[in-house]
Amino acid sequence: MPSEKKISSASDCISFMQAGCELKKVRPNSRIYNRFFTLDPDLQALRWEPSKKDLDKAKLDISAIKEIRLGKNTETFRNNGLADQISEDCALSVIHGENYESLDLVAHSADVANIWVSGLRYLVSRSKQALDLIEGSHNTPRFAWLKTVFEAADVDGNGIMLEDTSVELIKKLNPTLKEAKIRLKFKEIQKSKEKLTTRVTKEEFCEAFSELCTRPEVYFLLVQISKNKEYLDANDLMLFLEAEQGVTHITEEMCLDIIRRYELSQEGRLKGFLAIDGFTQYLLSPECDIFDPEHKRVVQDMSQPLSHYYINASHNTYLIEDQLRGPADINGYVRALKMNCRSIELDVCDGPDNEPVVCNRSNMTAPLAFRNVIEVINKLAFFASEYPLILCLGNHCSLPQQKVMVQHMKRVFGSQLYTEAPLPSDAYLPSPEKLKMKIIVKGKKLPCDQDILEGEVTDEDEEAEISRRLSEDLSREPKLIWLCRELSDLVSVCKSVQYKDFETSMKSQNYWEICSFSEAEANRLANEYPEDFVNYNKKFLSRVYPSAMRIDSSNLNPQDFWNCGCQIVAMNYQTPGPMMDLHTGWFLQNGGCGYVLRPSVMREEVSYFSANTKGIVPGVSPQVLHVKIISGQNFPKPKGADNPIFDESFEFQINLPELAMIRFVVLDDDYIGDEFIGQYTLPLECLQPGYRHIPLRSFVGDIMEHVTLFVHIALTSRGGGGKAQKRSLSVRIGKKAREYTMLRSTGLKTIDDVFKLAVHPLREATDLRENVQNAVVSVKELCGLPPIASLKQCILTLSSRLVGADNLPSVTLCMKDAFPHLEPLGAVPDVQKKVLAAYDLMIQESKLLIETADITHDKIVQCQKAGMEFHEELHNLGAKEGLKGRKLSKAIESFAWNITVLKGQGDLLKNAKNEALENMRQIQLACSSCGLSRAGGAHADAKAKRGLEAIQEKDTGDENGRL
């Protein structure tokens, strides 16, 4: 929990440092010492004790400090054997002297580390000014604004007001604060001043507001990005949005607009600055939500076959309780359809007066009239999504009532019913785009080649399984039921058939036929035949329903089956919890339309993917997700809880980002069994980088007002992320230790000879990509920045070091062959020469990648095309080589693996080239913004601009056509 005394200004940081605290001092020899650090009363030096040195030598002059780094971002930390045990958020380094030596320290909490970093940065930035910090804290824009607020409410103009009035005023400014907490703060202030009156002065009002409404973690962030000011100007905000929040194409006018909308003081809005309270409001606004607003609309290609999408599906939609005793309820359909469900289930039985009913066959009380149910469905079918709605029809009616069902459906749904007969000449199902505003009936169908009005078909698979399990006769034949031609004709592209095995399905199943799998059977197939399951789902729809043993309506884990490509994983919507959170979170993407396009490696006809693959997926670049949980706001429990500070960082390697999800969950660990407080789940693809607030949801999925989790998110490539504490564990991978994605032997000589031609280009592509990644990481390390930092941040850090005694830059941007080089304008210290050498290497490697990527890419693509020419002949070639059964299957699998690797590595190279081009652009823009391109005046800026255009032209010429 935060300390009693909150940090709300630079003077608070200075006071804390003058009082001193214990910090761990880290040495390169893996030794760590406990020392007590203080700041001198005159603010001129940092001291520590005990020390073997003289008291005058166990100090560091503030004037000698070059920079202060937060995190483990020095050689000492990277090489220390114990660094792995040190929290990233508790580490800090003070860089000092002309040789940029480091004093490396570890605080007992991230909060304390932030106080020292913020305080020292503030002192260093003002070392040349005689500044009365205590006096200065009352002259900040925030205090000026609070005084005007107080004066406007002080109608008598006496400079004091009633406590009740002050409490109401603070509540109006910050509605999330509880009245009791505000009153307690006033009592504390009055007690500290030994006052008997309950009247509040202007200074007491400002003090109470600052202590109650300042979030230390936001204050530290503001000081960091404002270069140690107490507010942000438009340039500070622009840099924050570009470098930290990942916002592109930001302009000064856009930043001024943000300031005008969120700054609370009139002075700030007029002068264009954002103080702590306005900045806090901005960070809490929808503009800084963790969910990418791009995904609040349909952004995926909706013209692919239906089988290429995950489909939001409900199980036994009519139930709102358990599976046995629960009565049918129309609200089950209302809830599902309003939650973007695109596959709903109806179990229909004979009802009184020749009217079919929807009911729970285990509890026939309170059945629903079928016609009423479909009228509600019709009203809400396209309420939340215009894409097709699948009705999974469990038909248990007699022939006469089946005909009544047909009449009702034709009358209610009309032309929305999709009854077009599938064309045998097609190979795949129609697309969601083609099926917009259509209702598809899934059910049994009579043979089309038999001219009969009615006939027997097998009972629905789920019902059959339940019956067999209840009778404990698992070997008996499925029950047969009668089906009329009229109902059969309503079924078009979702004809229910029974699954036998993958080999039979791939040979004889029609693309418009769908199999349903019990949870147990789907689990078995996912574990025993993961590659076959994925391949099957490329062409056919599969539905997975919960085990018959889930009588309590608990839910299966949908991710297990999505990983195998299963499209329709039916969920019990009435049961909240982690599994339903995953399901709801997954379908937030793509505009919440109920359809999510599967990753390309799970769609393409010739590609390899297995849910059981450990490690890297062939042809996919793994990413590292960096998550820092900073703090929580307004948690509803435990009772009387303040806003907790977590400050804990995590890293996860993500091998297939398109399939990954992240769930944030908050629990009360004082409660037996960790009582649930709130959660939020979303796909990795929808995460926004930077500092974000997560709106937590309740156990049943409702948004809780003002209850948030404050986090920092970053995604890096595996080569640019990961732990870098020890040199042996460095993110950089040398050529000898480098892992190359290998091609597999098919056992078919003609084909293997073609794939052998790709071995060298594949190695070349990997080297080009990873050499650039390693060079970029080296620059970041030497700039003292973590792997998640951007190159723009590197240039800004570097520019502050490369300033001569005359306050002019000691290097300048020089465009050579349209690439941004940094040339010294005079003598540069040795420590900076090392950084410039790393920068030069990064430019060289980037130039090599940009200029040779197309040639290497062409070679890879040619091998892929040559390999694909054998695709139709695989079985014949295998027969000639004597391959059959499992050996032939293995050859086909290896062929798919190789094609996947070639396509994937080609795509990775293309993406690496685009990223390198963007890096060059960012470097040029950063050099311009921090004055490194101004040495030659307007001429240099114009030349830099032409260089940027030249690089862009390279990417839009003939080579781009090949890519």
HULIN-V903682 format. One line per field, one symbol per residue. psi: psi as a letter, one per 20 degrees, with the letter a starting at -180 (. if undefined). A space follows every 50 residues. Layout:
psi: ???
This chain:
psi: qqrgoqojrhhggggghhhrrpqpppqhkjqpqpqoprpqhjkiqpqqqr qirqhhhlrophiipgrppprmlrhgghiphjhhipphiiqqpoprrhjl qpopqpriqhggghgggggghgggikhjpopnggghhjjqhghgghghgg hhimhikijqrqggggghgghhhniiqqghhgghghggghghjlqhqjqp rghhgggggghhipohhhgggghgijlkrjrpahgghggghghgikprkq rhhhghggghhhphqhgghgilqoagghgggghirhhkqhpoihjjroiq ojjrqhijqppoqqplhiqjbrhgiprqphhghggghikkpjoqppoprp rqkkoqqproiinjqlqppghhghhgghhjgkgiqjrqppoooookqrgg hghgggggghgghcihpojppqphhqirqrrhghjpkqppppaqpqphjp mqiqrprqqpgggggggghhikniiqqqqqqqpqhghhiipejmpprqpf rhggghgipqhjqpqppqggghgghhhhlgghgghgihhqqqppqqqiim hjkrqrohhhhhijjpgnopqnhiorahghggggggjhrljkiipppqqh ijhqgnqppphjppbpppjpoqqppopoogrqplpirrpjpaoqpglpqq pppohnhiiqrpopppqoiiqpjnppgrrppqqhijpprboqpooqqrhj jqpppjorpprppqprrhhjbrqkgqhhjqiporhhipppoqqqpijogg ghhghhiigghgggggggghhggghghgggghikqrhiqrhghgghgghh hlpahjjqqjrqppopkjqoqopqibppqghhhgghghgggggghggggh highgggggghghgghghhigijggghgghjjprchhghhghghgggggg gggghgghgghhghhgghghghgggggghjjijihjbhggggggghgghg ghhhijbhhhhh.
